Amino acid sequence: MVEQGLEFHNVDHLEQVPGMNGLLLERFPAHLRENLGIPENKNGRFQVRRSHGCEIRFVTNAPYFDFCVTAVETNVTAMVYYGDMAYSQYTLEAGVCTRIHVTYPEMYRQVDTELISRGRFAPYIWRIQFGLGGSIYFHYLDTFGHDRRPPTAEEKPAILWAAYGSSITCGSVAALYSNSYIEQAALHLGYDVMNKGLSGSCLCEEKVADYLASLQVDVLSVELGVNMLLFFEEDEFRRRVQYLLRKVKESSVAKNIYVMDIFYNRAPVLLDHENIQYRHYEPFRKIVKNLVQETADHRIISVDANAIAADATYLSVDLLHPSDQGHIRMGWNLAEWIRKHG
């Protein structure tokens, strides 16, 4: 979305919250928030307000600018890029209104900027990317009298990808959000990616499926199952996945829809074979694969999660979330899989 001469990437809308200064970067529509969840897990109601993967993008000839934001709930990392180049990293302290001063890179005055390689983005686009954890309130961006504008379509990647999934898709527990597997895959593929993950609350809810089916994107990926292992039996899991696949099939969303089952985790190596995670792990994976086959749409493509994250070496010691190295390897594997199959 575009507001105030800026592009707010991965942002559905900017919301004024009573009692708070600034505008909350919201990744999902407001009508979803109060209706998400099941009695055992309503975490989606606050997860939709977390701003990971949101970016503020603009072009300006200003020699310097200030931006002011506030992180809420927990500290959030902000990474500033100039095109694809890393400029600097900041930690936004929770509850503190933070003003950051950015100057034009001095080295760029000493080189022929026309010869700087373009990656996914034109090399003169400023991008402020927010990481995992809390919510971000935007206060202002000041270019001190210089013009600013949002980037044009030609200055950004041609392919727009939306990714739905669990905390793994959100990027947990990577130290730097840009190491998350979807960001890494997007980098290798030359795509632009929007993070629509819901940590701990990826429950294939009908309202979320309806929203995903409405997105105007070129590629959609859905990572399904791990958050549903604890809460649903096979019939209910099948019903929820079936609804999502039917909705995206009926819509004009995306030229390619990649459906990933559960990434390798602790479930199949648990000592307690009566544990619900152990019992559901393989059946849920099979349900996802079978439903993709039954849907019979050439756009909807099954991705074997074990081809993306093959074993425990991808994981952190919780044996669930990938490490930074795991995310990076997964991103490379997914990009290679898409090149080969999709």
Stockholm file with secondary structure:
# STOCKHOLM 1.0

chainA/1-342         MVEQGLEFHNVDHLEQVPGMNGLLLERFPAHLRENLGIPENKNGRFQVRRSHGCEIRFVTNAPYFDFCVTAVETNVTAMVYYGDMAYSQYTLEAGVCTRIHVTYPEMYRQVDTELISRGRFAPYIWRIQFGLGGSIYFHYLDTFGHDRRPPTAEEKPAILWAAYGSSITCGSVAALYSNSYIEQAALHLGYDVMNKGLSGSCLCEEKVADYLASLQVDVLSVELGVNMLLFFEEDEFRRRVQYLLRKVKESSVAKNIYVMDIFYNRAPVLLDHENIQYRHYEPFRKIVKNLVQETADHRIISVDANAIAADATYLSVDLLHPSDQGHIRMGWNLAEWIRKHG
#=GR chainA/1-342 SS CEETTEEEETCSEEEECTTCSSEEEESSCHHHHTTCCBTTBCTHHHHTTCCTTCEEEEEECCSEEEEEEEEESSCEEEEEEETTEEEEEEEECBTCEEEEEEECCGGGGSSCGGGSCCCSSCTTCEEEEECSSSEEEEEEEECTTCCEECCCGGGSCSCEEEEECSHHHHTTTCSSGGGSHHHHHHHHHTCEEEECCCTTCCCCCHHHHHHHHHCCCSEEEEECSGGGTTTCCHHHHHHHHHHHHHHHHHSCCCSEEEEECCCSCSGGGCSCTTSHHHHHHHHHHHHHHHHHHHHCCTTEEEECGGGTSCSGGGBCTTSSSBCHHHHHHHHHHHHHHHHHHC
#=GC SS_cons         CEETTEEEETCSEEEECTTCSSEEEESSCHHHHTTCCBTTBCTHHHHTTCCTTCEEEEEECCSEEEEEEEEESSCEEEEEEETTEEEEEEEECBTCEEEEEEECCGGGGSSCGGGSCCCSSCTTCEEEEECSSSEEEEEEEECTTCCEECCCGGGSCSCEEEEECSHHHHTTTCSSGGGSHHHHHHHHHTCEEEECCCTTCCCCCHHHHHHHHHCCCSEEEEECSGGGTTTCCHHHHHHHHHHHHHHHHHSCCCSEEEEECCCSCSGGGCSCTTSHHHHHHHHHHHHHHHHHHHHCCTTEEEECGGGTSCSGGGBCTTSSSBCHHHHHHHHHHHHHHHHHHC
//
